Amino acid sequence: MAGGAGGRGAALKAGLWPAPRTRGIVPAMHTLATLLDHVAWADARAVAALRALPDDHPERAQGERLLAHLAAAAHVWLSRIEGRAPRHPVWPALSLDEAEALARESIAGLRAVAAGDEAALARVVEYRTTSGAAFTNTVAEILAHVALHGSYHRGQVAALVRQGGGVPAATDFIVWVRERDPSVA
Amino acid sequence: MSSLRDIARTFADAARRDYVGVWRIVAAVREAAPDADETARRDATLAVVSLLLQRGLAIGTFRTVSAPSAPDYLFERWPEPRDELLERLRREWDALERDPEEGEVAWLVAPADEALP
């Protein structure tokens, strides 16, 4: 119906259908940067929720390991994009403070990469995984991976925080959009 | 707006955990002074690098040590004196004829005994 001659398009032209309200439309090239802005916010929230658990809770140690991995993954992917050696393994032993700092700095680096033009985002990166296999991906694919990878582990951290008696952080993308733009409400 | 000392302080801390590409400093300078022209941006970046070298950071590049299709990298520190380090950076930047992008020109890092963890 919507795509037919008598559908929404025709109704719009005839002024019979309300024009869609638009706000803050994100051009495709800026979507990755936006997703990485969300990652930085979500990571900080996950860290804060975990930090509220007592030091001696086993869930805190498990959550710290996951957040250290999240930070290191961003770090390793940044190093691959930059064509240089990483300084940390994918599963490092980092304190929560160190993981928070490494995540913040690595996401800032990836965010700077995401600000590149279309050619920069389409550049093919050659890299070797930690198990030694060689792959190639575009910069854009890598940035998308980093943005999506975090959601999985932040979910695990949220489950641990709840299990440890704390309050898990709401880190959904849409929550971030609502918080940064109150007119959404 | 961040001052050059603020930018240097941020990257001095980051360089204890990871290599900092010169392109990252250029991006930070560009963000702090979006209207600066290329020459001003380069001079400001070199001033930040000078501050970082004064703090004892090492500067160098990565050498590929295996097949180009699947590279591994080795950091090679540029030899001192400090004045020559800045001159070398300026020369290599000039040769590029544009601002460095990711992976280009040089990296800064804290010496191993200052690195965290």
Chai-1 contact restraints between the chains, C-beta under 6 A:
chainA,res_idxA,chainB,res_idxB,connection_type,confidence,min_distance_angstrom,max_distance_angstrom,comment,restraint_id
A,E82,B,G21,contact,1.0,0.0,6.0,A-B,restraint_1
A,E82,B,E102,contact,1.0,0.0,6.0,A-B,restraint_2
A,E82,B,G103,contact,1.0,0.0,6.0,A-B,restraint_3
A,G83,B,G103,contact,1.0,0.0,6.0,A-B,restraint_4
A,R84,B,F62,contact,1.0,0.0,6.0,A-B,restraint_5
A,R84,B,Y73,contact,1.0,0.0,6.0,A-B,restraint_6
A,A85,B,Y73,contact,1.0,0.0,6.0,A-B,restraint_7
A,R87,B,D18,contact,1.0,0.0,6.0,A-B,restraint_8
A,E98,B,P117,contact,1.0,0.0,6.0,A-B,restraint_9
A,L102,B,R17,contact,1.0,0.0,6.0,A-B,restraint_10
A,E105,B,A14,contact,1.0,0.0,6.0,A-B,restraint_11
A,A112,B,A27,contact,1.0,0.0,6.0,A-B,restraint_12
A,V113,B,E102,contact,1.0,0.0,6.0,A-B,restraint_13
A,R128,B,A70,contact,1.0,0.0,6.0,A-B,restraint_14
A,A134,B,A70,contact,1.0,0.0,6.0,A-B,restraint_15
